[in-house]
Each structure stands twice: as C-alpha cells, then as structure tokens.
Amino acid sequence: MYKIIPSKHVQLSKSIYGISGVILRILSCESLTVEKCWAEYNRSFVKTGRVKYHCSFDYFILAIDFLYMLESIEINSKGVLSIETN
C-alpha cells in the first residue's frame, strides 16, 4: 500500500512524497513528457536499484498531481513537465 508520506511501516520509495522527489530529480536535468519521465524513472531508478520498490504508473501520476498541486512543477499545453520557475 502506498501512502502520501513515509512512516514507520511505509518506506520512502512507497510514498507519494518519495516518488515526487524522484520525479523532481529527473526533471532537474530536463523537461520531459509524462511518458518520457516514466521511462527515465524505470531506466535510471528502478533498473539500477536506486529505488527499492517499483511504483505503478497510477502512483507515478498521483505523484505528478501532488507536485502540480504544490506548484512545484508545471505542465504545458503539449504535456511537457518542467520544474516551476516562479
């Protein structure tokens, strides 16, 4: 089960908060579409073992929504994600 924040029984990589941090790390290098960001998450973090648990695409989208609500990222009309600059 995934939670918003980690706790004693929920590891960081299983929380929306933890997944959001990974997304911010990915977007700090370049702006990407959701699909490319998901592919980069799998390539650079899951396959290399940098995250202990692989989240589902649904939770990945929830983490993107979480970052958008916090105004940490922006999404342009073409669906490209980037770190909010304001």
ZAFI-110197 format. One line per field, with one value per atom (N, C-alpha, C, O): residue number from 1; residue in one letter; chain; atom name; z, y, x. Coordinates in pm, whole numbers. Each point is the difference from the previous one (the first is absolute). Last residue first. Layout:
! ZAFI-110197
n = (NUM / ...);
res = (A / ...);
chain = (A / ...);
atom = (CA / ...);
c3 = (Z / ...);
c2 = (Y / ...);
c1 = (X / ...);
! end
This chain:
! ZAFI-110197
n = (86 / 86 / 86 / 86 / 85 / 85 / 85 / 85 / 84 / 84 / 84 / 84 / 83 / 83 / 83 / 83 / 82 / 82 / 82 / 82 / 81 / 81 / 81 / 81 / 80 / 80 / 80 / 80 / 79 / 79 / 79 / 79 / 78 / 78 / 78 / 78 / 77 / 77 / 77 / 77 / 76 / 76 / 76 / 76 / 75 / 75 / 75 / 75 / 74 / 74 / 74 / 74 / 73 / 73 / 73 / 73 / 72 / 72 / 72 / 72 / 71 / 71 / 71 / 71 / 70 / 70 / 70 / 70 / 69 / 69 / 69 / 69 / 68 / 68 / 68 / 68 / 67 / 67 / 67 / 67 / 66 / 66 / 66 / 66 / 65 / 65 / 65 / 65 / 64 / 64 / 64 / 64 / 63 / 63 / 63 / 63 / 62 / 62 / 62 / 62 / 61 / 61 / 61 / 61 / 60 / 60 / 60 / 60 / 59 / 59 / 59 / 59 / 58 / 58 / 58 / 58 / 57 / 57 / 57 / 57 / 56 / 56 / 56 / 56 / 55 / 55 / 55 / 55 / 54 / 54 / 54 / 54 / 53 / 53 / 53 / 53 / 52 / 52 / 52 / 52 / 51 / 51 / 51 / 51 / 50 / 50 / 50 / 50 / 49 / 49 / 49 / 49 / 48 / 48 / 48 / 48 / 47 / 47 / 47 / 47 / 46 / 46 / 46 / 46 / 45 / 45 / 45 / 45 / 44 / 44 / 44 / 44 / 43 / 43 / 43 / 43 / 42 / 42 / 42 / 42 / 41 / 41 / 41 / 41 / 40 / 40 / 40 / 40 / 39 / 39 / 39 / 39 / 38 / 38 / 38 / 38 / 37 / 37 / 37 / 37 / 36 / 36 / 36 / 36 / 35 / 35 / 35 / 35 / 34 / 34 / 34 / 34 / 33 / 33 / 33 / 33 / 32 / 32 / 32 / 32 / 31 / 31 / 31 / 31 / 30 / 30 / 30 / 30 / 29 / 29 / 29 / 29 / 28 / 28 / 28 / 28 / 27 / 27 / 27 / 27 / 26 / 26 / 26 / 26 / 25 / 25 / 25 / 25 / 24 / 24 / 24 / 24 / 23 / 23 / 23 / 23 / 22 / 22 / 22 / 22 / 21 / 21 / 21 / 21 / 20 / 20 / 20 / 20 / 19 / 19 / 19 / 19 / 18 / 18 / 18 / 18 / 17 / 17 / 17 / 17 / 16 / 16 / 16 / 16 / 15 / 15 / 15 / 15 / 14 / 14 / 14 / 14 / 13 / 13 / 13 / 13 / 12 / 12 / 12 / 12 / 11 / 11 / 11 / 11 / 10 / 10 / 10 / 10 / 9 / 9 / 9 / 9 / 8 / 8 / 8 / 8 / 7 / 7 / 7 / 7 / 6 / 6 / 6 / 6 / 5 / 5 / 5 / 5 / 4 / 4 / 4 / 4 / 3 / 3 / 3 / 3 / 2 / 2 / 2 / 2 / 1 / 1 / 1 / 1);
res = (N / N / N / N / T / T / T / T / E / E / E / E / I / I / I / I / S / S / S / S / L / L / L / L / V / V / V / V / G / G / G / G / K / K / K / K / S / S / S / S / N / N / N / N / I / I / I / I / E / E / E / E / I / I / I / I / S / S / S / S / E / E / E / E / L / L / L / L / M / M / M / M / Y / Y / Y / Y / L / L / L / L / F / F / F / F / D / D / D / D / I / I / I / I / A / A / A / A / L / L / L / L / I / I / I / I / F / F / F / F / Y / Y / Y / Y / D / D / D / D / F / F / F / F / S / S / S / S / C / C / C / C / H / H / H / H / Y / Y / Y / Y / K / K / K / K / V / V / V / V / R / R / R / R / G / G / G / G / T / T / T / T / K / K / K / K / V / V / V / V / F / F / F / F / S / S / S / S / R / R / R / R / N / N / N / N / Y / Y / Y / Y / E / E / E / E / A / A / A / A / W / W / W / W / C / C / C / C / K / K / K / K / E / E / E / E / V / V / V / V / T / T / T / T / L / L / L / L / S / S / S / S / E / E / E / E / C / C / C / C / S / S / S / S / L / L / L / L / I / I / I / I / R / R / R / R / L / L / L / L / I / I / I / I / V / V / V / V / G / G / G / G / S / S / S / S / I / I / I / I / G / G / G / G / Y / Y / Y / Y / I / I / I / I / S / S / S / S / K / K / K / K / S / S / S / S / L / L / L / L / Q / Q / Q / Q / V / V / V / V / H / H / H / H / K / K / K / K / S / S / S / S / P / P / P / P / I / I / I / I / I / I / I / I / K / K / K / K / Y / Y / Y / Y / M / M / M / M);
chain = (A / A / A / A / A / A / A / A / A / A / A / A / A / A / A / A / A / A / A / A / A / A / A / A / A / A / A / A / A / A / A / A / A / A / A / A / A / A / A / A / A / A / A / A / A / A / A / A / A / A / A / A / A / A / A / A / A / A / A / A / A / A / A / A / A / A / A / A / A / A / A / A / A / A / A / A / A / A / A / A / A / A / A / A / A / A / A / A / A / A / A / A / A / A / A / A / A / A / A / A / A / A / A / A / A / A / A / A / A / A / A / A / A / A / A / A / A / A / A / A / A / A / A / A / A / A / A / A / A / A / A / A / A / A / A / A / A / A / A / A / A / A / A / A / A / A / A / A / A / A / A / A / A / A / A / A / A / A / A / A / A / A / A / A / A / A / A / A / A / A / A / A / A / A / A / A / A / A / A / A / A / A / A / A / A / A / A / A / A / A / A / A / A / A / A / A / A / A / A / A / A / A / A / A / A / A / A / A / A / A / A / A / A / A / A / A / A / A / A / A / A / A / A / A / A / A / A / A / A / A / A / A / A / A / A / A / A / A / A / A / A / A / A / A / A / A / A / A / A / A / A / A / A / A / A / A / A / A / A / A / A / A / A / A / A / A / A / A / A / A / A / A / A / A / A / A / A / A / A / A / A / A / A / A / A / A / A / A / A / A / A / A / A / A / A / A / A / A / A / A / A / A / A / A / A / A / A / A / A / A / A / A / A / A / A / A / A / A / A / A / A / A / A / A / A / A / A / A / A / A / A / A / A / A / A / A / A / A / A / A / A / A / A / A);
atom = (N / CA / C / O / N / CA / C / O / N / CA / C / O / N / CA / C / O / N / CA / C / O / N / CA / C / O / N / CA / C / O / N / CA / C / O / N / CA / C / O / N / CA / C / O / N / CA / C / O / N / CA / C / O / N / CA / C / O / N / CA / C / O / N / CA / C / O / N / CA / C / O / N / CA / C / O / N / CA / C / O / N / CA / C / O / N / CA / C / O / N / CA / C / O / N / CA / C / O / N / CA / C / O / N / CA / C / O / N / CA / C / O / N / CA / C / O / N / CA / C / O / N / CA / C / O / N / CA / C / O / N / CA / C / O / N / CA / C / O / N / CA / C / O / N / CA / C / O / N / CA / C / O / N / CA / C / O / N / CA / C / O / N / CA / C / O / N / CA / C / O / N / CA / C / O / N / CA / C / O / N / CA / C / O / N / CA / C / O / N / CA / C / O / N / CA / C / O / N / CA / C / O / N / CA / C / O / N / CA / C / O / N / CA / C / O / N / CA / C / O / N / CA / C / O / N / CA / C / O / N / CA / C / O / N / CA / C / O / N / CA / C / O / N / CA / C / O / N / CA / C / O / N / CA / C / O / N / CA / C / O / N / CA / C / O / N / CA / C / O / N / CA / C / O / N / CA / C / O / N / CA / C / O / N / CA / C / O / N / CA / C / O / N / CA / C / O / N / CA / C / O / N / CA / C / O / N / CA / C / O / N / CA / C / O / N / CA / C / O / N / CA / C / O / N / CA / C / O / N / CA / C / O / N / CA / C / O / N / CA / C / O / N / CA / C / O / N / CA / C / O / N / CA / C / O / N / CA / C / O / N / CA / C / O / N / CA / C / O / N / CA / C / O / N / CA / C / O / N / CA / C / O / N / CA / C / O);
c3 = (-1093 / 74 / 148 / 78 / -424 / 15 / 79 / 34 / -91 / 9 / 30 / 90 / -350 / 134 / -4 / -85 / -280 / 33 / 142 / 54 / -471 / 140 / 17 / -62 / -369 / 45 / 144 / 33 / -349 / 98 / 49 / 55 / -356 / -71 / 95 / -43 / 199 / -82 / -80 / -46 / 501 / -109 / -84 / 28 / 503 / -115 / -111 / 15 / 483 / -90 / -119 / -32 / 589 / -143 / -78 / 53 / 405 / -15 / -146 / -42 / 298 / -93 / -11 / -17 / 249 / 81 / -79 / 53 / -271 / 102 / 90 / 46 / -364 / -68 / 101 / -6 / 157 / -29 / -68 / 26 / 52 / 128 / -22 / 62 / -437 / 46 / 131 / 17 / -172 / -89 / 40 / 7 / 213 / 44 / -86 / 50 / -172 / 125 / 53 / 52 / -423 / -38 / 124 / -2 / 76 / -63 / -39 / 22 / 132 / 111 / -51 / 61 / -383 / 69 / 114 / 14 / -246 / -76 / 66 / -3 / 330 / -120 / -72 / 57 / 244 / 13 / -130 / -106 / 352 / -125 / 18 / 34 / 344 / -51 / -126 / -9 / 214 / 44 / -60 / -34 / -186 / 82 / 32 / -85 / -148 / 80 / 83 / 104 / -441 / 142 / 89 / 122 / -621 / 66 / 150 / 67 / -347 / -51 / 66 / 6 / 116 / 30 / -42 / 81 / -165 / 142 / 34 / 99 / -552 / 88 / 148 / 76 / -428 / -46 / 104 / 28 / 52 / -9 / -35 / 57 / -52 / 135 / -1 / 85 / -498 / 70 / 143 / 50 / -305 / -55 / 69 / 29 / 85 / 48 / -49 / 78 / -251 / 141 / 65 / 78 / -517 / 4 / 144 / 33 / -101 / -46 / 8 / 44 / 50 / 105 / -38 / 84 / -301 / 2 / 112 / 53 / 0 / -69 / -3 / 83 / 33 / -5 / -85 / -105 / 383 / -121 / 13 / 80 / 293 / -114 / -128 / -76 / 486 / 22 / -115 / -19 / 63 / -71 / 23 / -71 / 294 / -144 / -77 / -98 / 565 / -38 / -151 / -63 / 248 / 0 / -41 / -71 / 126 / -118 / -8 / -108 / 489 / -116 / -127 / -86 / 480 / 4 / -118 / -56 / 117 / -46 / -1 / -91 / 275 / -146 / -59 / -105 / 572 / -50 / -151 / -61 / 268 / 32 / -57 / -61 / 51 / -105 / 17 / -98 / 283 / 32 / -118 / -79 / 128 / -15 / 30 / 4 / 44 / -141 / -26 / -116 / 565 / -81 / -145 / -62 / 429 / -41 / -94 / -64 / 471 / -143 / -41 / 49 / 406 / -74 / -151 / -74 / 384 / 57 / -84 / -13 / -272 / 144 / 47 / -73 / -385 / 61 / 149 / 62 / -408 / 62 / 61 / 34 / -300 / -43 / 57 / -73 / -17 / 82 / -54 / -82 / -79 / -10 / 86 / 13 / -8 / 0 / 0 / 73);
c2 = (2999 / 119 / -21 / 89 / -425 / 98 / 123 / 81 / -645 / 136 / 99 / -21 / -444 / 54 / 143 / 79 / -430 / 72 / 53 / 13 / -349 / 34 / 76 / -33 / -38 / -7 / 50 / 108 / -130 / -106 / -18 / -104 / 444 / -120 / -117 / -108 / 547 / -48 / -126 / -71 / 154 / 88 / -66 / -113 / 83 / -85 / 90 / 67 / -30 / 51 / -95 / -72 / 52 / -24 / 69 / 34 / 25 / -32 / -28 / 18 / 88 / 95 / -16 / 97 / -373 / 79 / 110 / 77 / -378 / 70 / 87 / 106 / -380 / 107 / 80 / 123 / -508 / 107 / 119 / 116 / -496 / 56 / 117 / 105 / -362 / 84 / 71 / 118 / -433 / 116 / 97 / 121 / -528 / 81 / 125 / 107 / -423 / 66 / 89 / 109 / -378 / 112 / 75 / 122 / -510 / 97 / 125 / 112 / -482 / 74 / 103 / 105 / -383 / 78 / 83 / 118 / -432 / 124 / 89 / 122 / -449 / -16 / 135 / 104 / -235 / 43 / -26 / -15 / -223 / 58 / 38 / -86 / 41 / -51 / 75 / 122 / -23 / -138 / -63 / -118 / 496 / -6 / -146 / -88 / 155 / 123 / 19 / 66 / -422 / -27 / 122 / -14 / -49 / 11 / -27 / -6 / 5 / -103 / 4 / -102 / 436 / -135 / -105 / -84 / 547 / -22 / -142 / -56 / 234 / 52 / -34 / 3 / -153 / -25 / 39 / -76 / 158 / -144 / -28 / -90 / 539 / -55 / -149 / -47 / 260 / 37 / -52 / -45 / -11 / -84 / 29 / -93 / 367 / -135 / -95 / -81 / 513 / 7 / -139 / -42 / 97 / -2 / 6 / -60 / 93 / -132 / -10 / -102 / 518 / -98 / -136 / -68 / 469 / -39 / -102 / -53 / 412 / -123 / -16 / 57 / 290 / -11 / -121 / -23 / 47 / 46 / -14 / -80 / 33 / -8 / 55 / 70 / -111 / 100 / 2 / 99 / -417 / 124 / 110 / 101 / -522 / -24 / 130 / 27 / -10 / -29 / -19 / 51 / -8 / 129 / -17 / 84 / -475 / 74 / 136 / 42 / -301 / -60 / 75 / 26 / 97 / 40 / -55 / 68 / -206 / 139 / 52 / 74 / -495 / -7 / 140 / 20 / -47 / -54 / -8 / 35 / 100 / 98 / -46 / 79 / -371 / 102 / 106 / 50 / -540 / 115 / 96 / 9 / -414 / -39 / 114 / -19 / 52 / -31 / -50 / -15 / 110 / 121 / -29 / 74 / -416 / 50 / 120 / 18 / -214 / 30 / 63 / 108 / -222 / -122 / 20 / -96 / 454 / -113 / -126 / -79 / 492 / -16 / -118 / -51 / 427 / -122 / -3 / 104 / 147 / 21 / -131 / -86 / 68 / 129 / 23 / 40 / -544 / 110 / 130 / -1 / -556 / 125 / 105 / 1 / -569 / 118 / 124 / 8);
c1 = (868 / -46 / 11 / -34 / 130 / 107 / -41 / 86 / -212 / -57 / 112 / 80 / 5 / 1 / -51 / 42 / -215 / 123 / -12 / -111 / -149 / 20 / 131 / 100 / -460 / 139 / 9 / -48 / -344 / 18 / 142 / 34 / -236 / 43 / 24 / 41 / -161 / -112 / 36 / -89 / 365 / -43 / -110 / -40 / 197 / -26 / -50 / -102 / 406 / -102 / -11 / 95 / 80 / 22 / -110 / -106 / 116 / 142 / 36 / 114 / -547 / 59 / 152 / 74 / -414 / 94 / 67 / 80 / -370 / -80 / 87 / -44 / 257 / -73 / -83 / -4 / 230 / 96 / -69 / 35 / -299 / 43 / 96 / -15 / -112 / -111 / 36 / -30 / 334 / 1 / -111 / 22 / -15 / 114 / 14 / 33 / -357 / -40 / 113 / -26 / 121 / -87 / -49 / -9 / 253 / 89 / -80 / 45 / -278 / 61 / 100 / 18 / -221 / -104 / 58 / -33 / 303 / -17 / -105 / 12 / 244 / -81 / -10 / 32 / 404 / -140 / -74 / 61 / 380 / -48 / -146 / -82 / 494 / -127 / -40 / 15 / 402 / -19 / -125 / 0 / 334 / -121 / -26 / 17 / 362 / 5 / -126 / 4 / 133 / -16 / 7 / 11 / -3 / 131 / -7 / 102 / -494 / 91 / 137 / 69 / -392 / -49 / 102 / 40 / 59 / -22 / -44 / 46 / 54 / 105 / -17 / 97 / -410 / 136 / 105 / 92 / -562 / 28 / 145 / 62 / -200 / -14 / 35 / 76 / -105 / 124 / 0 / 103 / -496 / 107 / 133 / 75 / -437 / -25 / 111 / 50 / -48 / 37 / -17 / 85 / -231 / 147 / 50 / 102 / -568 / 47 / 153 / 53 / -263 / -28 / 57 / 59 / 195 / -140 / -19 / 97 / 301 / -39 / -150 / -71 / 540 / -145 / -37 / 61 / 412 / -67 / -151 / -49 / 363 / 92 / -61 / 67 / -310 / 104 / 102 / 70 / -436 / -32 / 103 / -1 / 45 / 1 / -21 / 70 / -108 / 140 / 12 / 92 / -520 / 70 / 146 / 55 / -305 / -47 / 70 / 43 / 33 / 66 / -39 / 85 / -302 / 141 / 78 / 86 / -531 / 6 / 143 / 39 / -130 / -7 / 10 / 62 / -88 / 127 / 5 / 101 / -506 / 105 / 134 / 72 / -436 / -15 / 108 / 54 / 56 / -86 / -6 / 94 / 180 / -140 / -95 / -122 / 601 / -24 / -142 / -39 / 183 / 0 / -34 / -76 / -109 / 130 / -15 / -104 / -212 / -5 / 133 / 36 / -141 / -29 / -10 / -21 / 121 / 75 / -17 / 93 / -192 / -20 / 85 / 85 / -174 / 52 / -29 / -24 / -311 / 132 / 48 / -81 / -308 / 53 / 139 / 90 / -238 / -50 / 59 / 91 / -182 / 72 / -68 / -122 / 151 / -84 / 88 / 99);
! end
